[in-house]
Amino acid sequence: MSRRRRNVSVPRPFLKWVGGKGQLLDPLLRLVERAGEFGRYHEPFAGGAALFFELYRIGGLGRKHAYLSDTNERLIDAFLAVQQNVDRVINRLKAHRALHSKDHYYAVRGEVPDGLIERGARIIYLNRTCYNGLFRENSKGLFNVPFGRYENPLICDEENLRAASMALTHAKVEVRPFGSVLEEVERGDLVYFDPPYDPLSRTASFTAYEKTGFGRDKQQELAAVAKALTDMGVKVILSNSMTPFICKLYADHFMIDEVLARRHVNSRADRRGAVSEVLIRNF
Ligand SMILES: C[S@@+](CC[C@H](N)C(=O)[O-])C[C@H]1O[C@@H](n2cnc3c(N)ncnc32)[C@H](O)[C@@H]1O
């Protein structure tokens, strides 16, 4: 991969997502470089798709086909809307911007529109204006984040949305579970897995499972998929938290590097700070 950074600042993720990869981007890019030549690019836990956009921005994907998927339908709606008709998404966001207020926010939050473009613009608007800027749903799949009090939220970042739409030209974007990547890949492809992280404590583990439904059984299933991809000649990169469980799961067939990431998710200020994460690879 060419590491020549193109002198452009876009595209960047147009949604702020839980587990967004901002800080891990440099070590991840070094790994992609180390992977050498690859065929197509797959991100089966897309979220904000930070690595995909970064690779595209620096010219590391060229015209390669990319496969972005996630089980979150609202998220995929936003990607599809930006991919298929960015002009209409921008128009909808400008309309939201003109009406923006606490009342408008709750009105938009309370109703899911029928059309794809409207649904996509709704998610981008809520993501830009909600408390903490994080998309979060309750157990019934409803977006339940309160209004965020921002002075001047950037509701319609037109330049970035257009660049993201361009980046998505060669991408297949779908709602599907991670295991289906096995049906899409070809030998020589590159897959980046960024699953919900294995929690660092037992209490956190319980809460996390309640929220994401991604427990240790799913982590085991994922490790089996990563192993099957290895056997198929596919290059795999995976990020996760550094827990004994994860290290053991990948110890036999993968290389594991520790990286430090600053996290700001802990509500207790004294517990914020650097946490160890792992980057796992099969090459
Ligand atoms: C850690 S986030 C990914 C963050 C992303 N790399 C970014 O840069 O923003 C994990 C994602 O996995 C998705 N997810 C959870 N369970 C899944 C499953 N079984 N299959 C596919 N995606 C899943 C969630 O919806 C979430 O978007």
The ligand as an SDF file (V2000), in Angstrom:
LIG
                    3D

 27 29  0  0  0  0  0  0  0  0999 V2000
  -16.5430   -1.4580   17.8800 C   0  0  0  0  0  0  0  0  0  0  0  0
  -17.8680   -1.0660   16.7950 S   0  0  0  0  0  0  0  0  0  0  0  0
  -16.9800   -0.7430   15.3220 C   0  0  0  0  0  0  0  0  0  0  0  0
  -16.3200    0.6130   15.3230 C   0  0  0  0  0  0  0  0  0  0  0  0
  -15.8050    1.0170   13.9550 C   0  0  0  0  0  0  0  0  0  0  0  0
  -14.6470    0.2500   13.5420 N   0  0  0  0  0  0  0  0  0  0  0  0
  -15.5070    2.4970   13.8440 C   0  0  0  0  0  0  0  0  0  0  0  0
  -14.4290    2.8700   13.4090 O   0  0  0  0  0  0  0  0  0  0  0  0
  -16.3940    3.2900   14.1590 O   0  0  0  0  0  0  0  0  0  0  0  0
  -18.6620   -2.6090   16.5800 C   0  0  0  0  0  0  0  0  0  0  0  0
  -19.7820   -2.6770   15.5410 C   0  0  0  0  0  0  0  0  0  0  0  0
  -20.1920   -4.0390   15.4420 O   0  0  0  0  0  0  0  0  0  0  0  0
  -21.5730   -4.0960   15.1470 C   0  0  0  0  0  0  0  0  0  0  0  0
  -22.0270   -5.4760   15.4810 N   0  0  0  0  0  0  0  0  0  0  0  0
  -22.4030   -5.9880   16.6960 C   0  0  0  0  0  0  0  0  0  0  0  0
  -22.6760   -7.3080   16.5880 N   0  0  0  0  0  0  0  0  0  0  0  0
  -22.4490   -7.6460   15.2920 C   0  0  0  0  0  0  0  0  0  0  0  0
  -22.5300   -8.8740   14.5530 C   0  0  0  0  0  0  0  0  0  0  0  0
  -22.9140  -10.0230   15.1340 N   0  0  0  0  0  0  0  0  0  0  0  0
  -22.1890   -8.8610   13.2320 N   0  0  0  0  0  0  0  0  0  0  0  0
  -21.8120   -7.7030   12.6190 C   0  0  0  0  0  0  0  0  0  0  0  0
  -21.7340   -6.5050   13.2630 N   0  0  0  0  0  0  0  0  0  0  0  0
  -22.0360   -6.4800   14.5740 C   0  0  0  0  0  0  0  0  0  0  0  0
  -22.1700   -2.9770   15.9630 C   0  0  0  0  0  0  0  0  0  0  0  0
  -23.4000   -2.5530   15.4030 O   0  0  0  0  0  0  0  0  0  0  0  0
  -21.0590   -1.9100   15.8810 C   0  0  0  0  0  0  0  0  0  0  0  0
  -21.3290   -0.9820   14.8480 O   0  0  0  0  0  0  0  0  0  0  0  0
  1  2  1  0
  2  3  1  0
  2 10  1  0
  3  4  1  0
  4  5  1  0
  5  6  1  0
  5  7  1  0
  7  8  2  0
  7  9  1  0
 10 11  1  0
 11 12  1  0
 11 26  1  0
 12 13  1  0
 13 14  1  0
 13 24  1  0
 14 15  1  0
 14 23  1  0
 15 16  2  0
 16 17  1  0
 17 18  1  0
 17 23  2  0
 18 19  1  0
 18 20  2  0
 20 21  1  0
 21 22  2  0
 22 23  1  0
 24 25  1  0
 24 26  1  0
 26 27  1  0
M  CHG  2   2   1   9  -1
M  END
$$$$
